[in-house]
Amino acid sequence: GRLRLLDRALQIYSIYFSALCALQVAGVNLGASQFDFSRAAGNTSGPYEAAVVAAFLMFYFISRRQWLFVAPPALALVLTQSRITTVAVLIVALLVGAPSAPRAGRWVRRGFAIAMAALLGAGYLALGLPGSSFVARLEQTQLGSSWAEASAIRASTPPVTTPAQYQYYAYDRLLILQEFNLPDASSVIRFARWQIELKAWASDPTAILLGLGPSFSGAATDGFYVRVLVGQGLAGIMLFFAMFAAIWKLRRGFPGLKQYLLVLLLTGGFIDIFVSYRPMMFMWLCVGAALATVPALAEERAFARPLSVHTFSLATPHVD
C-alpha cells in the first residue's frame, strides 16, 4: 500500500518534471530553474542534476514495470544533453541489467542495454535538438588534449593556499575560457580545477590526511571525489566510501536503488553529485525506505509497538 502511494507521487512528479524540461527547451520559462534553457534543467540547479534525477525515475519505473512512465524521464534525460549521466546509464544497463530482472543472464543484460541505447539515441535523433546537440557535445569531447591544456594552466598558476586564491584562479580566470572557441572548454575547466586543487592539497602534509577544509573548493569542483580528497583528505575519502559501502548493503531493499547508486557512483567522478540537493533527496528517500525492510529494525519496531500510547491505554486500569 505504501509503495503504491509512492508510485502515484513519483508518477505525478515525473510528468511535472519532464514537462518542465520540454517547456524549457522550447523557450518557456516557468521560473522553476534559472539555468540556461538551451539544455533542460527541470526544477533542479542545472542539467547535471536533472539528468541524474531522470535516471532515478527511469530505473524506478522499470523496476516497477510501469513502462508507460519510463518514457517521460527518458525524454528529460535526452533534453538535458548530459554526456556523463547518459553514458553512466548505459554502462549500468549493460553491467547490471533491468532492475525488474535482477538475475538476468549476460545476453539479457546486453539486450536491455541495447534497448536503452536505442531509446535514448532515437530521442536525440528524433528531436533534432537545436544548437549544442548531444552528438555534437560527444564529438567535441577531447579528454587527452583537454588534460594537456589543463596541465599548462596549472603550470602557469602560482601556488594556491587560500580559498580566495582558489576562487580567483579556478573560477574568475578559468571562466574566461568559455569565451574562446575551444573544442571542449568544459573539460579543460574541470581538469584545470582538479589539478590546481590537487597541487594545493599535495603541498601540505597535514592536508594530505585531513584536507584543506570543506569550503576550500567553493561552489563546484566538477568532481566529487577530488572535492572530498582535497577538502577532507584521505580520512574523509575513506569515510565516504565506508558510508557508501554501508548504503550499498541496502541496494535490494528498494526498487531501482542498486542501479541508482551505481549511476551516482559513476557520475560522482565528474560531477559534485553527492552534494547536490535533489539527487540526494531521492537517494535518502530510497535508503530510508530500504531500512524499513531490514529484519533487525523490523523486530525493533515490533518490540517497541506495545509501548505505543494506544497499547498503554489498554493496559491502564479503568477508573470510574
HELIX and SHEET records of a PDB file:
HELIX    1   1 ARG A    2  VAL A   25  1                                  24    
HELIX    2   2 PRO A   47  SER A   63  1                                  17    
HELIX    3   3 TRP A   67  PHE A   69  5                                   3    
HELIX    4   4 ALA A   71  THR A   80  1                                  10    
HELIX    5   5 ARG A   83  LEU A   95  1                                  13    
HELIX    6   6 ARG A  106  LEU A  127  1                                  22    
HELIX    7   7 PHE A  134  GLN A  140  1                                   7    
HELIX    8   8 LEU A  143  ALA A  155  1                                  13    
HELIX    9   9 PRO A  163  GLN A  167  1                                   5    
HELIX   10  10 TYR A  168  ASP A  172  3                                   5    
HELIX   11  11 LEU A  174  GLU A  179  5                                   6    
HELIX   12  12 ALA A  185  ALA A  202  1                                  18    
HELIX   13  13 PRO A  205  LEU A  210  1                                   6    
HELIX   14  14 PHE A  224  TRP A  248  1                                  25    
HELIX   15  15 LEU A  257  THR A  267  1                                  11    
HELIX   16  16 ILE A  273  VAL A  275  5                                   3    
HELIX   17  17 TYR A  277  LEU A  291  1                                  15    
HELIX   18  18 PRO A  295  ALA A  304  1                                  10    
HELIX   19  19 ARG A  305  LEU A  307  5                                   3    
HELIX   20  20 VAL A  309  ALA A  315  1                                   7    
END                                                                             
